[in-house]
Amino acid sequence: MNFRRPKKTFNIPLSSMSDIGFLLLVFIMLVSLINYRKEVKIEYPEAQKALRTTEEKNLEVWIDLDGDIYLDGTPANRNAFEQVITNLYISAPDTRVHIIADKNTPYENINSVLEIMQLLQYRVVSFVVKTNE
């Protein structure tokens, strides 16, 4: 007896591929628009002349009116700040530290951060201000 199997042809339905492609495109566009940078709401001090930094890897130190410190948008105490600066100095000493403080922040709060950086001899520091343009 001779048994023959019928040949099965497989078809991939392509009619729904355009829908899947469109949904994937919409998803990618929405995800790329999400801003991952955390910011602390402060009022920037003003400056007459501003210089732009070209360094891509920066550490942002935010100081609010109450003197609370934020490292790249996440709250930190002075001990954590000192530890981060120490690790940064060891691993990447050319990383620029941006100090961003509200213009009404008391100077003592900014000075305490500067004293920690001076004690650790970290010298790549910038103050972020708003220009008068």
C-alpha positions as CSV (number, residue, x, y, z in Angstrom):
1,M,0.0,0.0,0.0
2,N,1.3,3.4,-0.9
3,F,0.3,6.2,1.4
4,R,0.9,9.7,0.2
5,R,0.7,12.6,2.5
6,P,-1.0,15.6,1.1
7,K,1.3,18.6,0.7
8,K,0.6,21.3,3.2
9,T,1.2,24.8,2.1
10,F,1.8,27.4,4.8
11,N,0.8,30.9,4.4
12,I,1.8,33.8,6.6
13,P,-0.9,36.4,6.8
14,L,0.6,39.7,5.9
15,S,-2.5,41.8,6.2
16,S,-2.0,42.4,9.9
17,M,1.7,43.2,9.6
18,S,1.0,46.8,8.8
19,D,-1.1,47.2,11.9
20,I,1.6,45.7,14.1
21,G,4.3,47.9,12.5
22,F,2.1,51.0,13.1
23,L,1.6,50.1,16.7
24,L,5.2,49.4,17.2
25,L,6.1,52.8,15.7
26,V,3.6,54.6,17.9
27,F,5.0,52.8,21.0
28,I,8.6,53.7,20.1
29,M,7.7,57.3,19.5
30,L,5.9,57.6,22.9
31,V,8.7,56.0,24.8
32,S,11.3,58.2,23.2
33,L,9.4,61.4,24.4
34,I,9.6,60.5,28.0
35,N,11.9,62.8,29.9
36,Y,14.0,60.8,32.3
37,R,15.8,63.7,33.9
38,K,14.6,64.5,37.3
39,E,14.6,68.2,38.2
40,V,14.0,70.1,41.4
41,K,11.9,73.2,41.0
42,I,14.1,76.2,41.8
43,E,14.4,79.8,40.6
44,Y,17.8,80.2,38.9
45,P,20.1,83.1,39.8
46,E,20.9,85.4,36.9
47,A,24.2,86.1,35.3
48,Q,25.5,88.7,32.8
49,K,27.6,86.3,30.8
50,A,27.3,82.5,30.7
51,L,29.7,79.8,29.4
52,R,28.4,76.6,28.1
53,T,30.0,73.3,29.1
54,T,30.5,70.7,26.4
55,E,31.1,67.8,28.8
56,E,28.5,65.1,28.3
57,K,29.0,63.4,31.7
58,N,28.0,65.7,34.5
59,L,26.8,65.3,38.0
60,E,24.1,67.8,38.9
61,V,23.9,68.9,42.6
62,W,20.6,70.7,43.3
63,I,20.2,72.8,46.5
64,D,16.8,74.0,47.4
65,L,15.7,76.8,49.7
66,D,15.8,74.6,52.8
67,G,19.3,73.5,52.1
68,D,18.3,70.0,51.0
69,I,20.7,68.3,48.5
70,Y,19.6,66.4,45.4
71,L,22.1,64.4,43.3
72,D,20.7,64.2,39.8
73,G,17.2,64.8,41.1
74,T,17.3,62.2,43.9
75,P,17.4,63.4,47.6
76,A,20.7,62.8,49.4
77,N,22.2,63.9,52.8
78,R,25.6,65.4,53.3
79,N,27.3,62.0,54.0
80,A,25.9,60.5,50.8
81,F,27.0,63.5,48.9
82,E,30.5,63.2,50.3
83,Q,30.6,59.5,49.4
84,V,29.4,60.2,45.8
85,I,32.0,62.9,45.3
86,T,34.8,60.6,46.7
87,N,33.8,57.8,44.3
88,L,33.5,60.2,41.4
89,Y,37.0,61.6,42.2
90,I,38.5,58.1,42.2
91,S,36.6,56.7,39.1
92,A,36.3,59.8,36.8
93,P,38.1,62.9,38.1
94,D,37.3,64.9,35.0
95,T,33.5,64.7,35.5
96,R,32.1,68.2,35.9
97,V,29.9,68.9,38.9
98,H,27.1,71.4,38.3
99,I,25.9,73.2,41.4
100,I,22.3,74.4,40.8
101,A,20.7,76.4,43.6
102,D,17.7,78.6,44.0
103,K,18.6,82.2,43.9
104,N,17.0,82.7,47.4
105,T,18.9,79.8,48.9
106,P,21.0,81.0,51.9
107,Y,24.7,81.1,51.2
108,E,25.4,78.8,54.2
109,N,23.7,76.0,52.4
110,I,25.7,76.4,49.2
111,N,28.9,76.9,51.2
112,S,28.4,73.6,53.1
113,V,28.4,71.8,49.7
114,L,31.5,73.8,48.6
115,E,33.3,73.0,51.8
116,I,32.8,69.3,51.2
117,M,34.1,69.6,47.7
118,Q,37.1,71.7,48.8
119,L,37.9,69.2,51.6
120,L,38.0,66.4,49.0
121,Q,39.9,68.7,46.5
122,Y,37.4,68.3,43.7
123,R,38.1,71.1,41.3
124,V,35.8,70.6,38.3
125,V,32.8,72.6,39.4
126,S,30.4,74.9,37.6
127,F,27.6,77.1,39.0
128,V,24.4,77.0,36.8
129,V,22.7,80.3,36.3
130,K,20.1,81.8,34.0
131,T,21.2,84.4,31.5
132,N,19.6,87.8,31.1
133,E,18.9,87.3,27.4
